[in-house]
Structures are given as C-alpha cells and as structure tokens.
Amino acid sequence: MVSLTRHILEQQQLQADGAEDLSAIMSGIVSAGKRIARDLSVAGLTDSLGATSERNVHGERVQRMDARANELFVEAFQDSTIVQIVVSEEMDEPFVVARAEDARPEAVEGSGKYAVFLDPLDGSSNVDVNASLGSIFSIHRMDPVGNFLKTGSEQVAAGYLLYGTAAILVYTCGEGVHQFTLDPEVGEFLLSASNIRIPSSGKIYSVNEGNRYKWSKNMMKVDDYFHVHDKATGRPYASRYTGCLVADVHRILLKGGLYLYPGDVQKPEGKLRLMYEAAPLSFVVEQAGGIGSTGVERISAIHPKTPHQCVPLIIGSREDVETTEQFFES
C-alpha cells in the first residue's frame, strides 16, 4: 500500500522543486485532519455539539467544531518554517506564523514561503445530525514581495478531507487527482484510487432549491432545464444535496454531474469563498477532466482581491458545466 507521504514525494519528483516543502505542509494538513476525524467521532460525548456565541467573517454562527477544527489547523502550522500565512474561514485576519528564534534564516527568508488557505470544517451544521463533513485546503507559493493572493491556476496543491463512513483525503498537485483512505489501525492515509477521472456528463444535479426564490431568471432556466424529461439527454437529473460542499462535489467527481451554488438577485457574488472553497475544488475537478466556473468565467482565472472574496460556483462534468454556461451568455 502506498502512503500519502510516499505518494507526494513521488509526485513532486515530476516537478522542478518543492518536494520536501509540499510533503511537510501536507503532513500538517494530515495531522489536523486525523485529529478532527477523531474529535468528530466522539463529538456527542464531549459537549462539542451546537453553536458558540461567535460569528465568522461572513456573519455565520460558528459551531463548536468549527472553532475546534480551526484551532487544530493553526496548531499544525504555528511553528512552521515553511508556511508563513494561514487564511481560514474562521479567522477575520490571516494568521502570520511567528518566526522561531532558532529557525534557520534560509528556511524563513528564502523563496520557500507558502500560504495555506483553509475551510477547516465545511458543512458544520451537519455535526449535530451525524451527517458528512469536510475540510478544504489550498496551498500557494508566496512571491518575493509577500503576495499570497494568487489565481487558482497558480495553486501548488489543493484538495479536501471528507469525514464520512471513512475518512478520506483527495488531492492534486497538478499531476492528476488521487484519493487516500485513513486506515485507523495504522493511522496512515493509504492510496485507494489514483488518477481519478470525472465522467464527461452525469445524471446528478446538486443545488439548494430552497433558494430558488432568490435566483436570477437565468438560474431559474437552468433549474428548469435539469428537471425536464428528455430521454436523449438523460434528463431529468437526480437531485442530491447534503449541505456539505465537499460531500456533494466528491459524489460528482466520482459519478459525474453538476453542483451549483449560484449568486442571487441581492447577492450576485454568491456565498462560496474563492480562495478556500471554489478555487481548490475547481483545481481538483479540472485535474480530473471537469470544469469549475462562475457561469461566465473559469474559477481558475479569477484574480482575487481579498482573502475572503466570494464567487458563484458551477462545478462538475465538462459537458454539464458547458451546457449550464450557455444559460448565462444572454
């Protein structure tokens, strides 16, 4: 069985540099992910359910496990000499890693600086009902002047953890998409699927139709299209929506189809965050042969303006996304 650490080192040999750096960063992500999976398994026994009195930068109520997951990811990088910036949905401002007194100057001042973007616990409202949850991560190399806001096409690596019947990790560093499953007996993520390819089209349609009254006319036309019976195009599509972005996108990655979280009339920029939700998931899906789009432009081409910028998201099988984009051309 191939471990995640071994796989990363083998993958990075295909790149010019950065194998050891990426391995170290992924080790931090994996460490936090294992601890989150453990804490979720006993959340009902440790008074970890329910919400806190806090709200995050987007005004959303912070669940206890949101705060705990964020704490675990920050702990994983707080002494890093490789990662300099951690941006999280649960922190208003980026966490700047303090330089340790005994750190090697070249390890901190050199070109090997990275920023890690995180949604520590996606779908946290599912905690109380024991449904699927996830964590999303994106890794960027900072430039010499310290800029860490880059386009999705510049990601070094990205992926997600999914906490369900098993804990899995899916990632890409630009050389295909690979899945690892946590073996609890040995405490290692082991390769369970390599070079995943998303079907060119599917029969699954994932969107929160409870928001339909807020949608634009074009988005309503999209919704109507996928509900119409048409044998030639395999419609209507089956509706699947868990309330966990990671779980819904993972289903579509494996089975094909379409996930949408559109903007609406009052909030055309949408709700999902570019840097730690839309961009990393689009990187994964596009490496598997799919597309991530806003409806009018590809997610990977957007130049971010702020760490918590929001965008609409249409993601999934290439043919299904391209069909959807046609409704937004007018």
N, C-alpha and C positions, 0 to 999 in steps of 0.2 A: 504494500500500500504506500502511496506517495503522500508525504506530509505537506502541509501548506508551505512551511519554511523551505523545504527542498524544491518545491514547485516554483516558488518565487525566484529563487536563485537560478534555476534552470531557465526560466522565462527571461530574466534580466541579462543573461549571457547573450541574448539576441540584441540587447541594447548597447549603446556606446558606453554608458556608465550608470552608476546608481544602484547596483545590485544590493550591496550591503545596506545602503540607506533605506531602500524600499523594504528590505527584509526587516530592519529594525522598526520602521514605522508600522508595518503590518503586524509585527509582534505585539506592539502596544494595543492596536485595534483588537487583535485576537484575545489578548489578556482581559481587556474590558468586556468584550463580548461573552467570554466564558463566565465572568462574574455576574453579568446581567442575566444570563440564562439561568444561573444558579439562584439568584435572588428572585427571579420571576417564578421559579418552581416552588418557592415557599412563601410567596408574597401574602397569601391568605392567612399564613400562620405568624407573620412577623409585623402586623399592623402597617403594611406597606400599600394597602389599597386606598383608593379615594384621592381627593384633591387637596392641595395645600391652599393657603390663602394668597399665594403669589400668582402673578400673570407674567407671561413671557413677553418678548419684544413685540409680538404680533397681537397682544391683548388676550391670548388664550389662557385659560386656567391651567396652571401647572399641576400635574398629578405627582403624587409622592414618588412613583417610579420614574417619572421624567427627571426629577431632581436627582434621584439616586443614580440613574444611568449617566447623566451629565457629570456627576461627581466622579464616577469610575473612569470615564474617558479622560477627564482632566488629570486625574491621578496617574493615568498611564503615560502622560506626556510631560508632567510637571518638572521632571528632572532631565528631560531630553536635551542632548547637544545637537540634535539634527532638526527637530521640529521647533520653530520659533513662534508660530502663531496657531492657535486653535480657535476656530469660529464655530459656535454652536447655536442652535435654535433657542437654547435655554439661557443664553447669556447676551445681554444687551451689547456689550463690547467684546471684541476679541480678547482671548486670554493670551498674554505675552509670556512665553516661557522665560523665567529668570535665568540668567547665566550663572552656573555654579562656579564658585571661586577656584575650584581645581580643574575646571574644564580646559581641555586643550584649545588654545586660541584658534588653531586652524579648523577645529571641528565646529566652531561657532561663527567665526569671521569669514570663513571661506565661502565658496559658491554653493555648498551643500546645504542651503537653508530651505525648509519646506513649511508649507501651511497645510493644516488638516481641517477640513470642513465636515461638520457632523450634524445629523439629526439623531440625537442619542437614543430616542425611543419613539419611533413612528407608530401611530395608531394607539397611543397610550390610553385612550378611552376604552380600549378593549381589555385592559388589565382586569377590571372588575368582573368581566364576564368570561374570563379564561379563553379569549379568542387570540388570533395570531397578532404578533407584534414584530417590529423590526428595528434595525439601526442602519443608517445610510452614511457612507463616508466618501470623501473625495480628497485626493492628495495633489497639491500643486507645488511646483518648484518656484520659489520666490526669485525675482530678478535682483541684480546688484543694488538697486536703489530701494529694495524692500517692498516692492509692489506685490501683493498677494491676490489681487482681483484679476483673474485671467479668464479667458473664454474656455468653454467646455472642451474645445479641441486641444487645449494645452494641458489637460489633466495628465499627470504621471500615472495614476491608477485610481480606480473607483470601484465601488461595489456596495454590498449590503449584507447584513446578517438577518436571518429570518428565524424567529423563535416560534416553533410550532410543534408538531409531533416529534420533530427532531430539530436540533439547532444546526443550521446550515450557513455557509458563507459563500457568496458568489462574488467574483472579482474579475477585473480585466486590467491589464497594464498596456493595452493597445495591441495585444497579440492573442486575440480570441477571448472567449468567456469560459470560466471554469468554476465548478461547484465543488465544495468540500462539506463533509458532514462530520459533526463532532461525535467522536467515539468517547462516551463518558467513562469507559473503563480505563482507557489510556490517557484521556484528557487531551487528545490531539484532534485537529481538523484534518481529515483524510480525504483525498481526491475521490469523488463519487461520480463526476461527469466532466468531461473535457470537451473543449471546442463546441460549446452549445450553439445551435443554430435555431433561430426563431422561424416558424413556418411563414411563408410569404403572405399568407392570409389565414384567418381563423374563423371561428364561429362564436367567439366570446366578446361581449360588449360590457365594459365596466365603467359605470358613471353613477354619481349620486343624483338620481332623478327627482329626489325631493327638492332639488334646487332649480327645477325646470322653470318655475315662475320668474326666476331672476335672469334667465338666459336671453341672449340676443336672438333675433329671428333666424340668423344663420345657424346657430347652435340648435335651435328647435328643429330646423330642417334636417340636421344631422341625426338627431334623436329619432325623428320620424322615419328617416331612411332605413335605419337599422331595425326598425320594428315591422317594416313592410314584408309581407310574404312574397318571396321571389325565388323560385327553385334554382334558377340559373346562377344566381349569385350567393346561394346558400343562406338567404335571409328568411325569417328574422334570426338575428343572433341571440344566443342565450345570455341572459343578464346575470352577472356575478359581481358582487360588490361587498367587500368585507369591512370597509372603514379603515383598513391598513394599506397604505400605498405600496409598501414593499410586498405584501402578500398578493395583492392584485396584479402588480407588474410581474412578479415571479410566475404566477399562473400563465400569464400571457406570453412571457419569454419561452416557456416550455410548450404551450399548447397553441399559441397564435391568437390573434385577435387585437382588441383595441381598448386602451384605457384613456379616459378623458377627465381632466379637471379644468374646465374652461373658465375664462373670465365671465363676468356677468355685466349687466347694463350699468350697475352702480360701481362695479369694481372690475374694469376691463383687464387690469393687470393680473387678475387671478389671485389665488391664495397660496399656491405652492412656491417654495423658495428655490431660486435659480441655483445657487452655489452648493447647497447641500441636499437638494431633493431632485429637481428637474435635470440639472447637468450631469450628476453622477449616474442616475438611472438611464439617461439618454446615451451616455458613453457605453454603458453595459449593453443596452439593447442594440445600438448601432454596430457594436463589435460583433453582435450575433446576427447581423443582417437586417435589423429593423430600422425604425426611424423615431426620433424624438423631435417634436415640432410644437410651435405655438399655434399653428394653423396658418400662419403667414411667413414664418421663418424658422429655420432649424435652431434648436436649442443650443447646439454646439457653437454657433456663430455669434451668439449674443455677447456683447461686451458689458460686463457687469458694472454698475455704478455704485452699488452699496453692498455690504456683506449679506444683508437680509432681503435683497431685492426679490420681488415676486413675479412670476410669469404664468400664463396659461400653459397647460401641458396636454398634448395629444401624443401618445406613445404606443408603439406596438408593431405589428406586422407591416411590412413595407406597403403592400397593396391597400391595406385598410387605412393607413395613415394618409396615403396619397389620395384615396377616394374622399376622405374627410376634408383634406385641404382644399379640394375643389369647391366646397360649400363656402369657404371663406374668401374666395377670389373676387367675389362680387361685392 
